[in-house]
Amino acid sequence: MKFCRFIAKDSSAPRFGILHGDAVAEIGAPPWAAAGRDKTGKSFELANVKLLAPVVPSKLSALAETTRLTPPNWQRCSQRAADISEAA
């Protein structure tokens, strides 16, 4: 079973579905929800939908710098953390 998120050509709202060969069966909720595997009865040909990323991004995390935390670097790292928190 392959879950997908898609936009049908007749709509601009993203939907969730189950991909079966060259067709997408719409489901009523995200696949991780309790009702996520209940089909709505609507089916779309794969050629008539635009597939999207499988999940809605909720946040972006990045690591600016990695420094080995050895005793000489502790003070420098804590000072940078203090500078960043003051700037925010």
Backbone as CSV, one residue per row, in Angstrom:
resi,resn,N_x,N_y,N_z,CA_x,CA_y,CA_z,C_x,C_y,C_z
1,MET,0.848,-1.163,0.000,0.000,0.000,0.000,0.898,1.232,0.000
2,LYS,0.661,2.124,-0.967,1.462,3.340,-1.075,0.562,4.551,-0.860
3,PHE,0.849,5.295,0.203,0.107,6.514,0.475,0.729,7.654,-0.302
4,CYS,-0.087,8.638,-0.651,0.432,9.810,-1.355,-0.383,11.034,-0.971
5,ARG,0.171,12.184,-1.280,-0.534,13.458,-1.134,-0.563,14.048,-2.526
6,PHE,-1.682,14.602,-2.921,-1.820,15.042,-4.304,-2.783,16.213,-4.413
7,ILE,-2.750,16.856,-5.573,-3.722,17.879,-5.936,-4.368,17.410,-7.228
8,ALA,-5.685,17.327,-7.239,-6.409,16.954,-8.455,-6.494,18.168,-9.372
9,LYS,-6.587,17.928,-10.668,-6.641,19.033,-11.624,-7.886,19.887,-11.447
10,ASP,-8.959,19.326,-10.906,-10.208,20.073,-10.721,-10.263,20.840,-9.399
11,SER,-9.164,20.823,-8.635,-9.158,21.436,-7.306,-7.768,21.975,-6.999
12,SER,-7.696,22.889,-6.046,-6.388,23.385,-5.611,-6.048,22.925,-4.198
13,ALA,-6.963,22.181,-3.573,-6.740,21.715,-2.203,-5.964,20.402,-2.202
14,PRO,-4.888,20.313,-1.411,-4.161,19.042,-1.304,-5.020,17.981,-0.620
15,ARG,-4.886,16.750,-1.081,-5.627,15.617,-0.534,-4.656,14.458,-0.306
16,PHE,-5.100,13.497,0.475,-4.327,12.278,0.679,-5.003,11.146,-0.070
17,GLY,-4.202,10.172,-0.492,-4.775,9.053,-1.215,-3.899,7.821,-1.127
18,ILE,-4.408,6.760,-1.727,-3.678,5.500,-1.825,-3.437,5.236,-3.307
19,LEU,-2.199,5.033,-3.667,-1.814,4.817,-5.050,-1.973,3.337,-5.401
20,HIS,-2.783,3.074,-6.418,-3.005,1.707,-6.919,-2.703,1.726,-8.412
21,GLY,-1.524,1.294,-8.815,-1.163,1.278,-10.229,-1.156,2.673,-10.816
22,ASP,-2.054,2.938,-11.768,-2.114,4.264,-12.374,-3.366,5.027,-11.943
23,ALA,-3.837,4.753,-10.727,-4.988,5.452,-10.161,-4.712,5.790,-8.695
24,VAL,-5.365,6.853,-8.231,-5.245,7.281,-6.838,-6.636,7.271,-6.221
25,ALA,-6.819,6.519,-5.147,-8.081,6.495,-4.400,-7.958,7.470,-3.243
26,GLU,-8.845,8.446,-3.208,-8.789,9.463,-2.159,-9.193,8.877,-0.814
27,ILE,-8.475,9.290,0.249,-8.847,8.914,1.616,-9.236,10.179,2.364
28,GLY,-10.047,10.025,3.388,-10.639,11.169,4.064,-9.749,11.915,5.032
29,ALA,-8.613,11.362,5.400,-7.745,11.991,6.399,-6.308,11.565,6.121
30,PRO,-5.336,12.223,6.759,-3.955,11.767,6.602,-3.812,10.305,7.020
31,PRO,-2.895,9.570,6.410,-2.774,8.138,6.703,-2.432,7.816,8.152
32,TRP,-1.833,8.755,8.870,-1.458,8.486,10.263,-2.620,8.745,11.222
33,ALA,-3.714,9.316,10.730,-4.895,9.556,11.568,-5.706,8.261,11.701
34,ALA,-6.557,8.215,12.683,-7.343,7.005,12.931,-8.225,6.646,11.740
35,ALA,-8.798,7.657,11.090,-9.672,7.412,9.942,-8.915,7.553,8.621
36,GLY,-7.613,7.501,8.685,-6.790,7.777,7.520,-6.879,6.772,6.393
37,ARG,-7.351,5.578,6.648,-7.413,4.575,5.582,-8.822,4.383,5.040
38,ASP,-9.748,5.223,5.475,-11.115,5.141,4.970,-11.209,5.865,3.634
39,LYS,-11.585,5.146,2.597,-11.682,5.736,1.266,-12.957,6.568,1.162
40,THR,-12.878,7.671,0.413,-14.034,8.536,0.217,-14.904,8.085,-0.945
41,GLY,-14.400,7.179,-1.760,-15.137,6.728,-2.926,-14.706,7.432,-4.204
42,LYS,-13.916,8.503,-4.060,-13.426,9.219,-5.239,-12.117,8.593,-5.698
43,SER,-11.967,8.482,-7.011,-10.757,7.924,-7.588,-10.318,8.823,-8.745
44,PHE,-9.020,8.980,-8.904,-8.465,9.843,-9.941,-7.412,9.078,-10.722
45,GLU,-7.347,9.326,-12.022,-6.274,8.761,-12.821,-4.989,9.486,-12.463
46,LEU,-3.881,8.771,-12.457,-2.592,9.353,-12.084,-2.227,10.517,-12.999
47,ALA,-2.635,10.459,-14.268,-2.342,11.528,-15.215,-3.090,12.815,-14.874
48,ASN,-4.152,12.723,-14.065,-4.972,13.895,-13.729,-4.679,14.468,-12.351
49,VAL,-3.602,14.048,-11.735,-3.221,14.587,-10.426,-1.762,15.014,-10.447
50,LYS,-1.445,15.897,-9.531,-0.048,16.295,-9.323,0.355,15.754,-7.961
51,LEU,1.354,14.879,-7.943,1.809,14.303,-6.671,2.644,15.324,-5.918
52,LEU,2.449,15.385,-4.621,3.168,16.313,-3.738,4.066,15.527,-2.794
53,ALA,4.836,16.254,-2.006,5.616,15.610,-0.950,4.644,14.875,-0.027
54,PRO,5.022,13.716,0.516,4.071,12.894,1.260,3.561,13.494,2.564
55,VAL,4.248,14.464,3.121,3.790,15.078,4.368,3.891,16.585,4.257
56,VAL,3.125,17.259,5.070,3.178,18.717,5.116,4.332,19.109,6.029
57,PRO,5.315,19.886,5.536,6.432,20.254,6.406,5.964,21.148,7.545
58,SER,6.408,20.841,8.755,5.983,21.626,9.909,7.079,22.549,10.429
59,LYS,8.325,22.188,10.214,9.412,23.051,10.657,10.676,22.682,9.899
60,LEU,11.626,23.594,9.917,12.903,23.388,9.265,13.979,23.536,10.327
61,SER,14.795,22.538,10.459,15.868,22.573,11.444,17.203,22.543,10.722
62,ALA,18.137,23.315,11.226,19.467,23.340,10.622,20.503,23.504,11.727
63,LEU,21.660,23.005,11.479,22.759,23.118,12.415,23.789,24.042,11.790
64,ALA,24.014,25.180,12.416,24.886,26.189,11.835,26.355,25.798,11.936
65,GLU,26.737,25.250,13.046,28.145,24.930,13.243,28.263,23.720,14.152
66,THR,29.184,22.860,13.834,29.462,21.747,14.726,30.872,21.936,15.265
67,THR,30.991,21.905,16.541,32.276,22.094,17.201,32.436,20.995,18.231
68,ARG,33.591,20.431,18.277,33.863,19.429,19.297,33.862,20.093,20.663
69,LEU,33.089,19.550,21.565,32.999,20.155,22.892,34.117,19.630,23.780
70,THR,35.259,20.205,23.592,36.406,19.914,24.448,36.574,21.095,25.378
71,PRO,37.245,20.917,26.494,37.351,22.007,27.469,37.760,23.365,26.886
72,PRO,38.697,23.467,25.958,39.015,24.807,25.440,37.874,25.435,24.652
73,ASN,36.969,24.624,24.096,35.883,25.167,23.282,34.607,25.449,24.069
74,TRP,34.493,24.976,25.291,33.273,25.151,26.066,32.911,26.619,26.217
75,GLN,33.884,27.423,26.596,33.601,28.834,26.836,33.183,29.518,25.532
76,ARG,33.873,29.196,24.440,33.543,29.807,23.153,32.131,29.412,22.719
77,CYS,31.752,28.132,22.885,30.424,27.678,22.495,29.344,28.315,23.353
78,SER,29.570,28.409,24.644,28.557,29.006,25.509,28.426,30.496,25.235
79,GLN,29.525,31.169,24.865,29.458,32.589,24.531,28.654,32.793,23.248
80,ARG,28.862,31.923,22.233,28.088,32.031,20.990,26.614,31.775,21.245
81,ALA,26.293,30.822,22.085,24.897,30.545,22.414,24.263,31.746,23.099
82,ALA,25.006,32.399,23.979,24.491,33.594,24.654,24.278,34.716,23.646
83,ASP,25.211,34.900,22.692,25.071,35.928,21.667,23.839,35.698,20.806
84,ILE,23.611,34.436,20.451,22.459,34.092,19.618,21.161,34.348,20.365
85,SER,21.099,33.965,21.641,19.856,34.155,22.396,19.585,35.640,22.641
86,GLU,20.621,36.468,22.785,20.421,37.905,22.936,19.912,38.534,21.654
87,ALA,20.390,38.027,20.505,19.973,38.580,19.213,18.532,38.233,18.894
88,ALA,18.055,37.119,19.429,16.666,36.690,19.133,15.721,37.469,19.977
